[in-house]
């Protein structure tokens, strides 16, 4: 019996922050030794909006360095670039031909852009099908996502079921796995909203994984809280800021909530921020150091990505071959 397979991908655009780490990457690390993980840098998704080619190439390496610096181990996890495995594009075309346009027009991102009157590329409309191809090519069992991405995994299941019904059992039906904690770390400057990779370069919005200690200190010191004084976990939206700081402290320290509340009883928000700064700085220090060491040797990164693409192709290409046979392509 094979290990459960996990697939996840991140676009090489924007900046990875502690929300990405606590909500996704850290869970990958916990599971990588006992699940078969495929962790992709989805550069084909990135070009659904205009990109500077040189910046895109640089960001692919930088994201690979973040994956590795965070603790993803090529001995256990397959780390690769989406465009290095042509089966993704070919599988997307085949799946396009069984996917009703109406399904894509209901997707949240497309609807949002269309309602704004923005010019929407065919790629932006179609990228959920490419995402389905990413997932289905690896007979993925689990897709770790935030609540906002659950719709995309559900679409992948719908496409897989439709293909299976038309052409026979071909695909495993993937399950969305939403973490119980860390899936919705909020912006430090606006705690009513989720921390966003596209806004992580805005000063004060997020702590990025490779921020220097002084920048981490400034961001947390300026984090929005409220006019209260009690340091308690709460679902009250008016206390979202302080609750966000407490959740980040909880996830980085591993302490339970009762112990944290006892520890901060009678203390002010300034004490919480001071201790949180120390915790986050020390947690991110080894990641930042490994990141810059890796970037200093791009040939090592490229070799890891080449090896990862080779391992990914060994799984994706047989599945693509099966898809081609099922739909009636001539195999010579």
TORLO-469513 format. One line per 4 residues: number of its first residue (from 1); their letters; for each residue x, y, z of N, C-alpha, C. Coordinates in nm, 2 decimals. Example, Ala and Ser with C-alpha at 12.3 -4.5 7.8 and 13.67 -1.06 7.14 Angstrom:
<nodes>
1 = AS = 1.32/-0.57/0.78/1.23/-0.45/0.78/1.32/-0.33/0.78  1.28/-0.22/0.71/1.37/-0.11/0.71/1.29/0.00/0.79 $
</nodes>
This chain:
<nodes>
1 = XXXX = 0.08/-0.12/0.00/0.00/0.00/0.00/0.09/0.13/0.00  0.06/0.21/-0.10/0.15/0.33/-0.11/0.11/0.44/0.00  0.21/0.52/0.03/0.18/0.63/0.12/0.08/0.73/0.06  0.01/0.80/0.15/-0.09/0.90/0.10/0.00/1.01/0.03 $
5 = XXXX = -0.06/1.06/-0.08/0.01/1.16/-0.16/-0.05/1.30/-0.13  0.04/1.39/-0.11/0.00/1.53/-0.08/0.05/1.62/-0.20  -0.03/1.71/-0.25/0.02/1.80/-0.35/-0.02/1.94/-0.30  0.08/2.03/-0.32/0.05/2.17/-0.29/0.15/2.26/-0.38 $
9 = XXXX = 0.10/2.38/-0.42/0.18/2.46/-0.50/0.16/2.61/-0.46  0.27/2.69/-0.47/0.26/2.83/-0.44/0.32/2.91/-0.56  0.25/3.02/-0.59/0.30/3.10/-0.71/0.43/3.18/-0.67  0.52/3.19/-0.76/0.64/3.27/-0.74/0.62/3.42/-0.76 $
13 = XXXX = 0.52/3.47/-0.68/0.49/3.61/-0.69/0.45/3.65/-0.55  0.48/3.78/-0.51/0.46/3.82/-0.38/0.56/3.77/-0.29  0.54/3.78/-0.16/0.64/3.74/-0.06/0.58/3.65/0.04  0.65/3.54/0.07/0.60/3.44/0.17/0.62/3.50/0.31 $
17 = XXXX = 0.51/3.49/0.39/0.51/3.54/0.53/0.48/3.44/0.63  0.47/3.48/0.75/0.45/3.38/0.86/0.31/3.31/0.85  0.22/3.37/0.79/0.09/3.31/0.76/0.10/3.19/0.67  0.18/3.20/0.57/0.21/3.09/0.48/0.28/2.98/0.55 $
21 = XXXX = 0.38/3.02/0.64/0.45/2.92/0.71/0.37/2.84/0.81  0.29/2.92/0.89/0.22/2.86/1.00/0.10/2.78/0.95  0.04/2.83/0.84/-0.08/2.77/0.78/-0.06/2.66/0.68  0.06/2.65/0.63/0.09/2.55/0.52/0.22/2.48/0.54 $
25 = XXXX = 0.33/2.56/0.52/0.46/2.50/0.51/0.49/2.41/0.63  0.46/2.46/0.75/0.50/2.39/0.87/0.43/2.25/0.88  0.30/2.25/0.82/0.23/2.12/0.82/0.30/2.02/0.72  0.35/2.08/0.61/0.42/1.99/0.51/0.54/1.93/0.58 $
29 = XXXX = 0.61/2.00/0.66/0.73/1.95/0.73/0.70/1.84/0.82  0.59/1.85/0.90/0.54/1.75/0.99/0.52/1.62/0.92  0.46/1.63/0.80/0.41/1.51/0.73/0.51/1.45/0.63  0.62/1.52/0.59/0.69/1.48/0.48/0.76/1.34/0.49 $
33 = XXXX = 0.78/1.29/0.61/0.85/1.16/0.63/0.75/1.05/0.62  0.62/1.07/0.64/0.53/0.96/0.63/0.42/0.98/0.52  0.43/1.09/0.45/0.34/1.10/0.33/0.43/1.14/0.21  0.38/1.11/0.09/0.45/1.13/-0.03/0.41/1.27/-0.08 $
37 = XXXX = 0.50/1.37/-0.06/0.47/1.51/-0.09/0.52/1.56/-0.22  0.44/1.63/-0.30/0.48/1.69/-0.42/0.45/1.84/-0.40  0.56/1.92/-0.40/0.55/2.06/-0.36/0.60/2.14/-0.48  0.51/2.21/-0.55/0.54/2.27/-0.68/0.55/2.42/-0.67 $
41 = XXXX = 0.63/2.48/-0.75/0.64/2.62/-0.77/0.56/2.65/-0.90  0.44/2.71/-0.89/0.35/2.71/-1.00/0.37/2.84/-1.09  0.47/2.83/-1.17/0.51/2.95/-1.25/0.41/2.97/-1.37  0.34/2.86/-1.41/0.24/2.87/-1.52/0.12/2.94/-1.47 $
45 = XXXX = 0.09/2.93/-1.34/-0.02/3.00/-1.28/0.01/3.15/-1.27  0.14/3.18/-1.24/0.18/3.31/-1.22/0.16/3.40/-1.34  0.17/3.35/-1.47/0.16/3.43/-1.58/0.02/3.46/-1.63  -0.08/3.42/-1.55/-0.22/3.46/-1.58/-0.23/3.61/-1.56 $
49 = XXXX = -0.14/3.67/-1.50/-0.13/3.82/-1.49/0.01/3.86/-1.54  0.03/3.98/-1.60/0.16/4.01/-1.65/0.28/4.00/-1.55  0.39/3.95/-1.60/0.51/3.93/-1.52/0.63/3.98/-1.59  0.72/4.04/-1.52/0.85/4.07/-1.58/0.93/3.94/-1.59 $
53 = XXXX = 0.98/3.90/-1.71/1.04/3.76/-1.72/1.16/3.74/-1.63  1.25/3.84/-1.62/1.37/3.83/-1.53/1.33/3.82/-1.39  1.23/3.90/-1.35/1.19/3.89/-1.21/1.12/3.76/-1.18  1.04/3.71/-1.27/0.98/3.58/-1.25/1.08/3.47/-1.23 $
57 = XXXX = 1.19/3.47/-1.32/1.29/3.37/-1.30/1.36/3.37/-1.17  1.39/3.50/-1.13/1.45/3.52/-1.00/1.37/3.47/-0.88  1.24/3.50/-0.89/1.15/3.46/-0.78/1.12/3.31/-0.77  1.14/3.24/-0.89/1.13/3.09/-0.88/1.24/3.04/-0.79 $
61 = XXXX = 1.36/3.08/-0.82/1.47/3.04/-0.73/1.45/3.08/-0.59  1.41/3.20/-0.57/1.39/3.25/-0.43/1.29/3.16/-0.36  1.18/3.13/-0.43/1.08/3.05/-0.36/1.13/2.91/-0.33  1.21/2.85/-0.42/1.27/2.72/-0.40/1.36/2.73/-0.28 $
65 = XXXX = 1.43/2.84/-0.26/1.52/2.86/-0.15/1.44/2.87/-0.02  1.32/2.93/-0.02/1.24/2.94/0.10/1.19/2.80/0.13  1.14/2.72/0.03/1.10/2.59/0.06/1.21/2.51/0.13  1.33/2.52/0.08/1.44/2.44/0.14/1.48/2.49/0.27 $
69 = XXXX = 1.49/2.62/0.28/1.53/2.68/0.41/1.43/2.66/0.52  1.31/2.65/0.48/1.20/2.62/0.59/1.21/2.48/0.64  1.27/2.39/0.56/1.29/2.25/0.61/1.24/2.14/0.52  1.18/2.18/0.40/1.15/2.07/0.31/1.27/2.00/0.26 $
73 = XXXX = 1.27/1.87/0.26/1.39/1.79/0.24/1.38/1.71/0.11  1.46/1.73/0.01/1.45/1.66/-0.12/1.46/1.51/-0.10  1.51/1.46/0.01/1.52/1.32/0.03/1.38/1.26/0.05  1.29/1.34/0.10/1.15/1.29/0.13/1.04/1.36/0.04 $
77 = XXXX = 1.07/1.48/0.01/0.97/1.56/-0.07/1.01/1.59/-0.21  0.92/1.59/-0.30/0.95/1.62/-0.44/0.93/1.77/-0.46  1.03/1.85/-0.49/1.02/1.99/-0.50/1.06/2.02/-0.65  0.96/2.09/-0.72/0.98/2.11/-0.86/0.91/2.23/-0.91 $
81 = XXXX = 0.94/2.27/-1.04/0.88/2.38/-1.10/0.78/2.33/-1.20  0.66/2.39/-1.19/0.54/2.34/-1.28/0.58/2.33/-1.42  0.64/2.43/-1.48/0.67/2.44/-1.62/0.78/2.34/-1.66  0.85/2.28/-1.57/0.95/2.18/-1.60/0.89/2.04/-1.62 $
85 = XXXX = 0.76/2.03/-1.60/0.68/1.90/-1.62/0.57/1.93/-1.72  0.60/1.91/-1.85/0.50/1.95/-1.96/0.37/1.88/-1.95  0.37/1.77/-1.88/0.24/1.69/-1.86/0.13/1.78/-1.80  0.17/1.88/-1.72/0.07/1.97/-1.66/-0.01/2.04/-1.77 $
89 = XXXX = 0.06/2.10/-1.87/-0.01/2.17/-1.97/-0.09/2.08/-2.06  -0.04/1.96/-2.09/-0.11/1.87/-2.18/-0.24/1.82/-2.11  -0.22/1.78/-1.98/-0.34/1.73/-1.90/-0.44/1.84/-1.89  -0.40/1.96/-1.88/-0.50/2.08/-1.87/-0.58/2.08/-1.99 $
93 = XXXX = -0.52/2.07/-2.11/-0.60/2.07/-2.23/-0.71/1.96/-2.24  -0.67/1.84/-2.20/-0.76/1.73/-2.20/-0.88/1.76/-2.11  -0.84/1.81/-1.99/-0.95/1.84/-1.89/-1.03/1.95/-1.93  -0.97/2.05/-2.00/-1.06/2.16/-2.05/-1.17/2.11/-2.13 $
97 = XXXX = -1.15/2.00/-2.20/-1.25/1.95/-2.30/-1.36/1.87/-2.23  -1.35/1.85/-2.09/-1.46/1.79/-2.02/-1.52/1.89/-1.91  -1.47/2.01/-1.91/-1.51/2.11/-1.81/-1.60/2.21/-1.86  -1.73/2.22/-1.82/-1.82/2.32/-1.87/-1.77/2.46/-1.83 $
101 = XXXX = -1.79/2.56/-1.92/-1.74/2.69/-1.89/-1.82/2.75/-1.77  -1.94/2.71/-1.76/-2.02/2.76/-1.64/-1.96/2.73/-1.51  -1.89/2.61/-1.50/-1.82/2.58/-1.37/-1.71/2.68/-1.34  -1.64/2.73/-1.45/-1.53/2.82/-1.43/-1.58/2.96/-1.40 $
105 = XXXX = -1.70/3.00/-1.46/-1.75/3.13/-1.44/-1.80/3.15/-1.30  -1.82/3.04/-1.23/-1.87/3.05/-1.09/-1.75/3.06/-0.99  -1.63/3.05/-1.04/-1.51/3.06/-0.95/-1.50/3.20/-0.89  -1.46/3.21/-0.76/-1.47/3.34/-0.69/-1.37/3.44/-0.76 $
109 = XXXX = -1.25/3.40/-0.79/-1.15/3.50/-0.84/-1.20/3.55/-0.98  -1.25/3.47/-1.07/-1.30/3.51/-1.20/-1.42/3.61/-1.18  -1.51/3.57/-1.09/-1.63/3.65/-1.07/-1.59/3.79/-1.02  -1.50/3.79/-0.93/-1.45/3.92/-0.87/-1.39/4.01/-0.97 $
113 = XXXX = -1.31/3.95/-1.06/-1.24/4.03/-1.17/-1.35/4.08/-1.27  -1.44/3.99/-1.30/-1.54/4.03/-1.40/-1.63/4.13/-1.35  -1.67/4.13/-1.22/-1.76/4.22/-1.16/-1.69/4.36/-1.15  -1.56/4.36/-1.15/-1.49/4.49/-1.14/-1.47/4.55/-1.28 $
117 = XXXX = -1.52/4.48/-1.38/-1.51/4.53/-1.52/-1.37/4.51/-1.57  -1.29/4.43/-1.51/-1.15/4.42/-1.55/-1.14/4.33/-1.67  -1.05/4.35/-1.76/-1.02/4.26/-1.87/-0.96/4.13/-1.82  -1.03/4.02/-1.85/-0.99/3.89/-1.79/-0.93/3.81/-1.90 $
121 = XXXX = -0.81/3.76/-1.88/-0.75/3.67/-1.98/-0.81/3.53/-1.98  -0.80/3.46/-2.09/-0.85/3.32/-2.10/-0.77/3.24/-1.99  -0.65/3.27/-1.97/-0.57/3.20/-1.87/-0.63/3.21/-1.73  -0.67/3.33/-1.69/-0.73/3.36/-1.56/-0.86/3.28/-1.55 $
125 = XXXX = -0.94/3.28/-1.65/-1.07/3.20/-1.65/-1.03/3.05/-1.63  -0.93/3.01/-1.70/-0.90/2.86/-1.71/-0.81/2.81/-1.61  -0.75/2.90/-1.53/-0.64/2.85/-1.44/-0.69/2.74/-1.34  -0.82/2.74/-1.30/-0.87/2.63/-1.21/-0.86/2.50/-1.27 $
129 = XXXX = -0.86/2.49/-1.41/-0.85/2.36/-1.47/-0.70/2.32/-1.47  -0.61/2.41/-1.49/-0.47/2.38/-1.48/-0.44/2.33/-1.33  -0.51/2.40/-1.24/-0.49/2.36/-1.10/-0.54/2.21/-1.08  -0.65/2.18/-1.14/-0.70/2.04/-1.13/-0.60/1.95/-1.19 $
133 = XXXX = -0.54/1.98/-1.31/-0.44/1.90/-1.37/-0.32/1.88/-1.27  -0.28/1.99/-1.21/-0.17/1.98/-1.11/-0.20/1.87/-1.01  -0.32/1.87/-0.96/-0.36/1.78/-0.85/-0.38/1.64/-0.90  -0.45/1.62/-1.01/-0.50/1.49/-1.05/-0.39/1.41/-1.12 $
137 = XXXX = -0.29/1.47/-1.17/-0.18/1.40/-1.24/-0.10/1.31/-1.14  -0.11/1.34/-1.01/-0.03/1.27/-0.91/-0.12/1.18/-0.82  -0.24/1.15/-0.87/-0.33/1.07/-0.79/-0.33/1.12/-0.64  -0.34/1.25/-0.63/-0.33/1.31/-0.50/-0.45/1.28/-0.41 $
141 = XXXX = -0.41/1.24/-0.29/-0.51/1.21/-0.18/-0.55/1.34/-0.11  -0.46/1.42/-0.07/-0.48/1.54/0.01/-0.42/1.66/-0.05  -0.50/1.77/-0.04/-0.45/1.90/-0.08/-0.47/2.00/0.03  -0.36/2.03/0.10/-0.37/2.12/0.21/-0.39/2.27/0.16 $
145 = XXXX = -0.50/2.32/0.20/-0.54/2.46/0.16/-0.61/2.54/0.27  -0.61/2.67/0.25/-0.69/2.75/0.34/-0.84/2.75/0.30  -0.92/2.80/0.38/-1.07/2.79/0.35/-1.10/2.86/0.22  -1.02/2.96/0.18/-1.05/3.04/0.06/-1.02/2.96/-0.07 $
149 = XXXX = -0.94/2.85/-0.05/-0.90/2.77/-0.17/-0.98/2.64/-0.18  -1.07/2.61/-0.09/-1.14/2.49/-0.08/-1.22/2.47/-0.21  -1.28/2.58/-0.27/-1.36/2.58/-0.39/-1.28/2.51/-0.50  -1.15/2.54/-0.51/-1.07/2.49/-0.62/-1.05/2.34/-0.61 $
153 = XXXX = -1.03/2.29/-0.49/-1.02/2.14/-0.47/-1.15/2.08/-0.51  -1.26/2.14/-0.47/-1.39/2.08/-0.50/-1.42/2.08/-0.65  -1.37/2.18/-0.72/-1.38/2.18/-0.87/-1.29/2.07/-0.93  -1.17/2.05/-0.87/-1.09/1.94/-0.92/-1.16/1.80/-0.90 $
157 = XXXX = -1.23/1.79/-0.79/-1.31/1.66/-0.77/-1.42/1.65/-0.87  -1.49/1.76/-0.90/-1.60/1.76/-1.00/-1.54/1.72/-1.14  -1.43/1.78/-1.18/-1.37/1.75/-1.31/-1.33/1.60/-1.31  -1.26/1.55/-1.20/-1.22/1.41/-1.20/-1.34/1.32/-1.21 $
161 = XXXX = -1.45/1.35/-1.14/-1.57/1.26/-1.14/-1.63/1.26/-1.28  -1.63/1.38/-1.35/-1.69/1.39/-1.48/-1.60/1.31/-1.58  -1.47/1.32/-1.57/-1.38/1.24/-1.66/-1.40/1.09/-1.63  -1.40/1.05/-1.51/-1.42/0.91/-1.47/-1.55/0.85/-1.53 $
165 = XXXX = -1.65/0.94/-1.52/-1.78/0.89/-1.57/-1.78/0.88/-1.72  -1.71/0.97/-1.79/-1.71/0.96/-1.94/-1.62/0.86/-1.99  -1.50/0.84/-1.93/-1.40/0.75/-1.99/-1.35/0.64/-1.90  -1.41/0.62/-1.79/-1.37/0.51/-1.70/-1.29/0.56/-1.58 $
169 = XXXX = -1.28/0.48/-1.48/-1.20/0.52/-1.36/-1.06/0.55/-1.39  -1.02/0.67/-1.37/-0.89/0.72/-1.40/-0.82/0.80/-1.29  -0.90/0.88/-1.22/-0.84/0.97/-1.12/-0.89/0.94/-0.98  -0.80/0.95/-0.88/-0.83/0.95/-0.74/-0.90/1.09/-0.71 $
173 = XXXX = -1.00/1.08/-0.63/-1.07/1.21/-0.59/-1.00/1.27/-0.47  -0.94/1.39/-0.49/-0.86/1.45/-0.38/-0.95/1.51/-0.28  -0.90/1.52/-0.16/-0.97/1.58/-0.04/-0.89/1.71/0.00  -0.97/1.82/0.02/-0.91/1.94/0.08/-0.89/1.92/0.22 $
177 = XXXX = -0.77/1.95/0.27/-0.73/1.94/0.41/-0.71/2.08/0.46  -0.79/2.13/0.55/-0.78/2.27/0.60/-0.73/2.26/0.74  -0.61/2.32/0.77/-0.56/2.31/0.91/-0.65/2.36/1.01  -0.64/2.30/1.13/-0.73/2.35/1.24/-0.68/2.47/1.30 $
181 = XXXX = -0.55/2.50/1.29/-0.50/2.63/1.34/-0.40/2.69/1.24  -0.39/2.82/1.24/-0.29/2.88/1.15/-0.34/2.91/1.01  -0.46/2.87/0.98/-0.51/2.88/0.84/-0.56/3.02/0.80  -0.57/3.10/0.91/-0.62/3.24/0.88/-0.55/3.34/0.97 $
185 = XXXX = -0.42/3.34/0.96/-0.34/3.45/1.03/-0.37/3.58/0.97  -0.40/3.68/1.05/-0.45/3.81/1.00/-0.34/3.91/0.99  -0.37/4.01/0.90/-0.28/4.12/0.88/-0.25/4.20/1.01  -0.13/4.23/1.04/-0.10/4.30/1.16/-0.15/4.45/1.15 $
189 = XXXX = -0.16/4.50/1.03/-0.20/4.64/1.02/-0.35/4.65/1.00  -0.42/4.54/0.97/-0.56/4.54/0.95/-0.62/4.40/0.98  -0.63/4.37/1.11/-0.67/4.24/1.16/-0.81/4.19/1.12  -0.89/4.27/1.05/-1.01/4.22/1.00/-0.99/4.14/0.87 $
193 = XXXX = -0.87/4.15/0.82/-0.84/4.08/0.69/-0.73/3.98/0.71  -0.73/3.88/0.62/-0.63/3.77/0.62/-0.50/3.83/0.57  -0.39/3.79/0.63/-0.25/3.82/0.58/-0.24/3.77/0.44  -0.19/3.86/0.35/-0.19/3.83/0.21/-0.05/3.83/0.15 $
197 = XXXX = -0.02/3.73/0.07/0.11/3.73/0.00/0.13/3.85/-0.09  0.02/3.89/-0.16/0.03/4.00/-0.25/0.05/4.13/-0.19  0.02/4.14/-0.06/0.04/4.27/0.02/0.15/4.26/0.12  0.22/4.15/0.12/0.33/4.13/0.22/0.44/4.23/0.21 $
201 = XXXX = 0.45/4.30/0.09/0.56/4.40/0.08/0.52/4.53/0.14  0.39/4.55/0.18/0.34/4.67/0.24/0.39/4.67/0.39  0.47/4.77/0.43/0.53/4.77/0.56/0.42/4.77/0.67  0.44/4.67/0.76/0.35/4.66/0.87/0.24/4.56/0.85 $
205 = XXXX = 0.22/4.51/0.72/0.11/4.42/0.69/0.14/4.28/0.75  0.27/4.24/0.73/0.30/4.10/0.77/0.45/4.09/0.81  0.48/3.98/0.88/0.62/3.95/0.90/0.65/3.84/0.79  0.75/3.88/0.71/0.79/3.79/0.61/0.90/3.69/0.66 $
209 = XXXX = 0.91/3.58/0.59/0.99/3.47/0.65/1.14/3.51/0.65  1.18/3.60/0.56/1.32/3.64/0.56/1.35/3.78/0.61  1.25/3.83/0.68/1.27/3.97/0.74/1.38/3.97/0.84  1.46/4.08/0.85/1.56/4.10/0.95/1.49/4.13/1.08 $
213 = XXXX = 1.56/4.10/1.19/1.51/4.12/1.32/1.45/4.26/1.35  1.52/4.36/1.30/1.47/4.50/1.32/1.33/4.52/1.25  1.32/4.46/1.13/1.19/4.47/1.06/1.08/4.40/1.13  1.11/4.28/1.18/1.01/4.20/1.26/0.97/4.28/1.38 $
217 = XXXX = 1.06/4.34/1.45/1.04/4.42/1.57/0.94/4.53/1.54  0.97/4.61/1.43/0.89/4.72/1.40/0.75/4.68/1.36  0.73/4.57/1.29/0.60/4.53/1.24/0.51/4.49/1.36  0.57/4.41/1.45/0.49/4.36/1.57/0.46/4.47/1.67 $
221 = XXXX = 0.56/4.56/1.69/0.54/4.67/1.78/0.42/4.76/1.73  0.41/4.78/1.60/0.31/4.86/1.54/0.18/4.79/1.51  0.17/4.66/1.55/0.05/4.58/1.52/-0.07/4.64/1.58  -0.18/4.64/1.51/-0.31/4.70/1.56/-0.37/4.61/1.67 $
225 = XXXX = -0.41/4.66/1.78/-0.48/4.58/1.88/-0.61/4.64/1.91  -0.64/4.69/2.03/-0.77/4.75/2.07/-0.74/4.83/2.20  -0.85/4.88/2.25/-0.84/4.97/2.37/-0.85/4.89/2.50  -0.86/4.76/2.49/-0.87/4.68/2.62/-0.74/4.65/2.68 $
229 = XXXX = -0.73/4.57/2.78/-0.61/4.53/2.85/-0.59/4.38/2.88  -0.70/4.31/2.88/-0.69/4.17/2.91/-0.64/4.09/2.80  -0.54/4.01/2.83/-0.48/3.92/2.72/-0.54/3.78/2.73  -0.65/3.77/2.65/-0.73/3.65/2.65/-0.76/3.62/2.50 $
233 = XXXX = -0.77/3.49/2.47/-0.82/3.45/2.34/-0.96/3.48/2.33  -1.01/3.52/2.21/-1.15/3.56/2.20/-1.19/3.55/2.05  -1.32/3.52/2.03/-1.38/3.52/1.89/-1.44/3.66/1.86  -1.43/3.75/1.96/-1.49/3.88/1.94/-1.42/3.96/1.82 $
237 = XXXX = -1.49/3.99/1.71/-1.42/4.06/1.60/-1.36/4.19/1.64  -1.40/4.25/1.75/-1.34/4.38/1.79/-1.21/4.35/1.86  -1.18/4.23/1.89/-1.05/4.19/1.96/-0.96/4.11/1.86  -0.99/4.12/1.73/-0.92/4.04/1.63/-0.77/4.06/1.64 $
241 = XXXX = -0.73/4.19/1.66/-0.59/4.22/1.66/-0.51/4.14/1.77  -0.56/4.15/1.90/-0.49/4.09/2.01/-0.50/3.94/2.00  -0.61/3.89/1.94/-0.63/3.74/1.93/-0.53/3.69/1.82  -0.51/3.77/1.72/-0.41/3.73/1.61/-0.27/3.72/1.67 $
245 = XXXX = -0.23/3.82/1.76/-0.10/3.81/1.82/-0.09/3.69/1.91  -0.20/3.66/1.98/-0.19/3.54/2.07/-0.19/3.41/1.99  -0.26/3.41/1.88/-0.25/3.28/1.79/-0.11/3.26/1.74  -0.05/3.37/1.69/0.09/3.36/1.64/0.18/3.31/1.75 $
249 = XXXX = 0.17/3.36/1.87/0.25/3.32/1.99/0.22/3.17/2.02  0.10/3.13/2.02/0.06/2.99/2.04/0.12/2.90/1.94  0.12/2.93/1.81/0.17/2.84/1.71/0.32/2.83/1.71  0.39/2.94/1.74/0.54/2.94/1.74/0.59/2.88/1.87 $
253 = XXXX = 0.52/2.89/1.98/0.57/2.83/2.11/0.52/2.69/2.13  0.41/2.66/2.08/0.35/2.52/2.11/0.28/2.51/2.24  0.27/2.63/2.31/0.20/2.63/2.44/0.05/2.62/2.42  -0.02/2.57/2.52/-0.17/2.57/2.51/-0.23/2.70/2.55 $
257 = XXXX = -0.35/2.72/2.52/-0.41/2.86/2.54/-0.42/2.89/2.68  -0.46/2.80/2.77/-0.47/2.83/2.91/-0.34/2.87/2.97  -0.23/2.80/2.93/-0.10/2.83/2.98/-0.06/2.97/2.94  -0.09/3.01/2.81/-0.06/3.14/2.76/-0.13/3.25/2.84 $
261 = XXXX = -0.26/3.23/2.86/-0.34/3.33/2.93/-0.29/3.34/3.08  -0.26/3.23/3.14/-0.20/3.24/3.28/-0.07/3.32/3.28  0.01/3.29/3.18/0.14/3.36/3.17/0.13/3.51/3.15  0.03/3.55/3.08/0.02/3.70/3.05/-0.09/3.77/3.14 $
265 = XXXX = -0.14/3.69/3.24/-0.24/3.75/3.33/-0.18/3.87/3.40  -0.26/3.98/3.40/-0.21/4.10/3.46/-0.11/4.19/3.39  -0.07/4.14/3.28/0.04/4.21/3.20/-0.03/4.29/3.08  0.04/4.39/3.03/-0.02/4.47/2.92/0.02/4.42/2.79 $
269 = XXXX = -0.04/4.48/2.69/-0.02/4.44/2.55/0.13/4.46/2.51  0.19/4.56/2.57/0.33/4.58/2.54/0.42/4.46/2.57  0.39/4.39/2.68/0.46/4.27/2.72/0.44/4.16/2.62  0.32/4.14/2.58/0.29/4.04/2.48/0.37/4.07/2.35 $
273 = XXXX = 0.37/4.19/2.31/0.44/4.22/2.18/0.59/4.20/2.20  0.64/4.24/2.31/0.79/4.22/2.34/0.82/4.07/2.33  0.75/3.99/2.40/0.78/3.84/2.40/0.75/3.78/2.27  0.65/3.83/2.20/0.62/3.77/2.06/0.74/3.80/1.97 $
277 = XXXX = 0.79/3.93/1.98/0.90/3.96/1.89/1.02/3.87/1.91  1.05/3.84/2.04/1.16/3.75/2.07/1.14/3.61/2.01  1.01/3.56/2.03/0.98/3.43/1.98/0.99/3.42/1.83  0.93/3.52/1.76/0.93/3.51/1.61/1.07/3.53/1.55 $
281 = XXXX = 1.15/3.62/1.61/1.29/3.65/1.56/1.37/3.52/1.57  1.36/3.45/1.69/1.44/3.33/1.70/1.39/3.21/1.62  1.26/3.21/1.59/1.20/3.10/1.51/1.24/3.12/1.36  1.25/3.25/1.32/1.28/3.27/1.18/1.43/3.28/1.15 $
285 = XXXX = 1.51/3.30/1.25/1.66/3.32/1.23/1.72/3.21/1.15  1.70/3.08/1.18/1.76/2.97/1.10/1.71/2.97/0.96  1.58/3.00/0.94/1.53/3.00/0.80/1.60/3.11/0.72  1.61/3.23/0.78/1.67/3.34/0.70/1.82/3.30/0.67 $
289 = XXXX = 1.89/3.25/0.77/2.03/3.22/0.74/2.05/3.11/0.64  1.96/3.01/0.64/1.97/2.90/0.54/1.93/2.96/0.40  1.83/3.04/0.40/1.79/3.10/0.27/1.90/3.18/0.20  1.97/3.26/0.27/2.08/3.34/0.20/2.19/3.25/0.17 $
293 = XXXX = 2.22/3.15/0.24/2.33/3.05/0.21/2.29/2.98/0.08  2.16/2.94/0.07/2.12/2.87/-0.05/2.13/2.96/-0.18  2.08/3.09/-0.16/2.08/3.18/-0.27/2.22/3.21/-0.32  2.32/3.20/-0.23/2.46/3.22/-0.27/2.51/3.11/-0.36 $
297 = XXXX = 2.43/3.00/-0.37/2.48/2.88/-0.46/2.36/2.84/-0.54  2.32/2.92/-0.65/2.21/2.89/-0.73/2.22/2.76/-0.80  2.34/2.71/-0.83/2.36/2.58/-0.90/2.30/2.47/-0.81  2.31/2.48/-0.68/2.26/2.38/-0.59/2.11/2.38/-0.60 $
301 = XXXX = 2.05/2.49/-0.60/1.90/2.50/-0.61/1.85/2.44/-0.74  1.92/2.48/-0.85/1.88/2.43/-0.98/1.89/2.28/-0.99  1.99/2.22/-0.93/2.01/2.08/-0.93/1.90/2.01/-0.86  1.86/2.07/-0.75/1.75/2.01/-0.67/1.62/2.02/-0.75 $
305 = XXXX = 1.60/2.13/-0.82/1.47/2.15/-0.90/1.48/2.05/-1.02  1.59/2.03/-1.08/1.60/1.93/-1.19/1.57/1.79/-1.14  1.62/1.75/-1.03/1.60/1.62/-0.98/1.45/1.61/-0.94  1.39/1.71/-0.88/1.25/1.71/-0.85/1.16/1.70/-0.97 $
309 = XXXX = 1.19/1.77/-1.07/1.12/1.76/-1.20/1.12/1.62/-1.26  1.24/1.56/-1.25/1.25/1.42/-1.30/1.17/1.32/-1.22  1.16/1.34/-1.09/1.08/1.25/-1.00/0.93/1.28/-1.03  0.90/1.41/-1.05/0.76/1.44/-1.08/0.71/1.38/-1.21 $
313 = XXXX = 0.80/1.39/-1.32/0.77/1.34/-1.45/0.74/1.19/-1.44  0.82/1.12/-1.36/0.80/0.98/-1.35/0.66/0.94/-1.30  0.60/1.02/-1.23/0.46/1.00/-1.19/0.36/1.06/-1.28  0.38/1.18/-1.33/0.28/1.25/-1.41/0.27/1.20/-1.55 $
317 = XXXX = 0.38/1.16/-1.61/0.37/1.11/-1.75/0.29/0.98/-1.77  0.31/0.88/-1.68/0.22/0.76/-1.70/0.08/0.80/-1.68  0.04/0.89/-1.59/-0.10/0.93/-1.58/-0.15/1.00/-1.70  -0.06/1.09/-1.76/-0.10/1.16/-1.88/-0.12/1.05/-1.99 $
321 = XXXX = -0.03/0.95/-2.00/-0.05/0.85/-2.10/-0.18/0.78/-2.09  -0.22/0.75/-1.96/-0.35/0.68/-1.94/-0.46/0.77/-1.98  -0.45/0.90/-1.96/-0.56/1.00/-2.00/-0.57/1.00/-2.15  -0.46/1.00/-2.22/-0.46/1.00/-2.37/-0.52/0.88/-2.42 $
325 = XXXX = -0.49/0.76/-2.37/-0.55/0.64/-2.41/-0.70/0.64/-2.39  -0.74/0.69/-2.27/-0.89/0.69/-2.24/-0.97/0.77/-2.33  -0.91/0.89/-2.38/-0.99/0.98/-2.46/-0.98/0.94/-2.61  -0.90/0.84/-2.64/-0.89/0.79/-2.78/-0.78/0.84/-2.87 $
329 = XXXX = -0.68/0.90/-2.81/-0.56/0.94/-2.89/-0.49/0.82/-2.94  -0.43/0.83/-3.06/-0.35/0.73/-3.12/-0.21/0.72/-3.05  -0.18/0.61/-2.99/-0.05/0.60/-2.92/0.04/0.51/-3.01  0.15/0.57/-3.06/0.23/0.49/-3.16/0.36/0.46/-3.09 $
</nodes>
